[in-house]
Amino acid sequence: ISGAAIASLLTISFTYLVQQLLVTIKVKGSPYTWNSLKVILLIIFLLGLNHILFKVANPWIDIFSRSLIVGGTGFILCYLLRISSHMNELVERIIHLLRRKK
């Protein structure tokens, strides 16, 4: 089974690299931005955070607490790193509306 997995990994990696090479040549540019790298690093960080979080015996409480911590951290970091301009505009409009109501 591990030989088939390695063969699949090599085949998928090779075809992906060829695909990206063709896109780069035809478009004369990269389909990725620095924000793509930020997203990948953020996902790796959030997976690590989820791994080191405490475990709760009740699965419902565990799901809720992990989702709240990981989701909230991801949302805040996504806003602070300015990964999505659309999300940042939406959050800033909501903050503006909340400040105006006071």
N, C-alpha and C positions, 0 to 999 in steps of 0.2 A: 504494500500500500504506500509506503514512503517513497518508493521509486516513482510511482505514478504521480504522487503529489509534487515531487521535485520536477518531473517532466512538465506537469501542468503549469507550475510556477514559471519555469523557463519559457514555455511557449507563450503564456499570457504576457510576461514581461517583454519578450522580444516583439510581439505584435503591437503592444502598447507603445514601445519606443519607436517602431517604424511609423505608426500612426502619428505620433507627435512630431516626428521628423518631417513627414509629409505636410502636416498642418503648418509647421514653421516655414517650410520652403514655399508653399503655395501662398500663404498669407504674408510672408516676410515679417513675421513677428511671433511672439509667444502668446499662447492663449491664456497664460497665467499672469497674475500680478503679485505684488508683495502681499496683498491681502489674502491671497490663496495660501501663502506660507503661514501667515498669521492664523488662519483658520485651522490648518493642520497642527500647528504648535498648540493652539488652544484646545483642540480635541485631545491631543496627547496628554496635556496637563489635566484636563477634566477626567480622562480615564484613570490617570494616576491618583487624582483626588478621590474618585469613587472607590478605588482599590484600597486606599488607606483609611477610609472612613470606618467608624465603628459599626458593628453588626448588631441588629436588634432582633430579638427572638421572634417577635410578631412580624410576619412578612408584610402586612399592610402598613404598619408603622414604619418598617424599614424602607419600603418603597416610597412612602410619603416623605420621610426625613431626607433620604438620599436625593430624591428628585428636587426637593426644596433647596438643599445645599448646593448640589451640582448645577442645577438649572439657574439658580440665583447667581452663583459665581460666574457661570458662563455668560449670562445676560449682562452682568456688570462689566466683566472683562471685554466682552464684545463692544459695549458702549465706550468704555475707556480707551480701547485700542483703535476705535473708529474703523471697524472692519466694514460696516455697512452704512453708507450715507443715508439710505432710506430709513433704517432703524433709528439712527441718531436723530434725524429730523423729526420722526414720530415721537421719540422720547422727549426731545426738547419742546415740542408743541404741548405734550401732556404736562411737563413741568411748568411751562408758561401758563397753561390753563389753571393748574393747581395753585400757583402763586397769585394769580389774578383773583381767585375766589376768596382769598384771605382778607 
